[in-house]
């Protein structure tokens, strides 16, 4: 047989349930704010952020479309130069008019 009882949730119950989540979010925010901003992208960053494939990155790098530098056998892409290149090649100003 089913019981027809109603369980009330108090503000304290909600606070107790949310407290660990809010604490974890606060710690995550502190961690994210403590990391210095990224100065260089790597291939994995370009793939993740811009959705580029390995072949496209290599092609753009070989044709000097994207700014890059090498340390040993690893290519690095300066974030500031990459952003300038994106802005320079953007048609955004034309669309806004």
WOVEN-V211313 format. One line per field, one symbol per residue. ss: DSSP state (2 for helix, 1 for strand, 0 for the rest). A space follows every 50 residues. Layout:
ss = ???
This chain:
ss = 00000000002222222222222222222222220000011022222222 00022222222200000011100111112222222222000222220
